Amino acid sequence: MFSDEIVQYSWDDISKRISSKNSSDVEVALSKRVCNIDDFMALISPAATPYIEDMARLSRQYTQERFGKVISMYIPMYITNSCSNHCVYCGFNHNNPMPRTILSQEEIEQECKAIRQLAPFENLLIVTGENPRDAGVEYLEKSLQTVRPYFNNLSIEVMPLKSEEYYRLTQAGLNGVVCFQETYHREHYKIYHPKGMKSNYEWRLNGYDRMGQAGVHKIGMGVLIGLEEWRTDVTFMALHLLYLRKHYWRTRYSVNFPRLRPSAGGFQPNTIMSDKELAQLIFAYRIFDHDVDISVSTRETPHFRNHITTLGATSMSAGSKTEPGGYYTHPQALEQFSVSDERSPLEVEAAIKAAGYEVVWKDWDKIFD
């Protein structure tokens, strides 16, 4: 398990190694076709700031070599905001006074029909709070079976599960799992997740191993930008990605770098990442891993998303609603967080095409299951 591997790394030591990088280290990293973790730390370091244009050109080159000039589109569907966790930064926090919703299968089907009216989406991300008692594996299995006739590629962003539970869901049509570790800072993790299932750092950390053991086709990773020093957090995630590629090499991987957005509860980010720093991070990940899918959600502004389209991103969401039933059943429900890009899916498609790229609505078919 990765929890056995991560103990050999010190948060403070990684932070010092990043801050010690200089322009020579950055130039060495940019000269390599294959970068190691030290090169990655150089590329995300402050020393790399003057080289961001060089990084952008290299990121574009590697992205086009591996993926071509295309952006894959997906849409999230929240089916419950019921949650037993007390995450201090989340609108679904158990302590927040808000109506809790668990969509019925009939309501989920209505959401599917509403999404199909927006655009020809085939990649669906099902999102829930963490409530295993009322919305556990059986509920997820039924939900996958309900949405399967409407979409070819199904992913989930839910509570971490057992390996056999992930495998059970793959038999119901599951293709991918997205899970954010939120932060790799073990000592501070408990501050942000004081109660609930999510307070167990090792259980969440080792969830990616359980996904790999279950043969999940695609695993999505991420840290929540705004909790801890982002450069150190994303380096630990890069180490985690290296580990997963070595042990579960048949699996595809994606990364996402969500910046904290306003939510119910009023939590303020501890650190602020600028657009330029987010771009630097995306370029660094592409140079470090040519094959990883880099996803940019509607948390980011239209301006940023339009520019990153040709520089390293490979998938984007559009038309997102972050409340359960937001597309049809409960359009006025309390959202998990505020989106920044409120353009319609077809408007996003037009912007991508204006940049000279093609939109891919479908990149997986039921027949491959």
C-alpha angles and dihedrals in degrees: 000000000000090000086071091052101044094061090075090066126074121211092216093047093051090049091052092047091053094048091048094060116113138191092274090057090051093049091050090051092049091051093058127089090203118038129201127211092273090055090050091053089052092051094053094041124104086251089070095059094095089051098055094112090053089048091050092053092049092046091052091048095051093043093052092045092054105029107017122221098316140113120207114219128216137167131210122229117197111206101174139016093188108122138169094199128099099210104168095216100047130095089215092060109147090236096054110107101235139124111270120220133194109181118227119230089256090054091047089054090051089053090052092053091049092051091050088057091057099057140323094281116170098167110077127181113201112206130191141166116248108269109136093175098058102018105028135138095302091053091048091049092052091046092053090050090050096052097037095088090056102046136037100207121046128187131171135212103194142123116313110269139199117270092250090051092053089050090050090055092049086060088056092055104278115154105170145017127209118198128167116209084201091206135002092208099115097195096047096040090083091055091062095038106038099158140017134044091306092065089077102093097188095047091055094041093052093045089092090059089052090051090051092047090052091054096244107181097223132018122199121204135189149154123218108246110222102044102080139359099306099213093059094043095052090047090057088049090052089052088050091050091051090051093049093048090053096049102032102031095158091064126089120226138209133186132206131184107202115189115215112266129192114284140165109288097047100246112172121212116254091215132027122217117202124220089252091054092048089051090049090052093050091049091048093052092049092050089046096047117021093187104048118110110237113206125198115192134199089269084089126073124259088245093057095042093050091054098043091051093088099031108063113315117117104177136032138181122225138188090018124181115192098196126081110263091010096142097054120333104055107009093165098050121128109274125225091233138344118266121223100202107062096167118127118256091253091052090052089048091053091051092051091050090048087059090057096257132120126234120232113202095172127037101151133050131204089238090071090062 
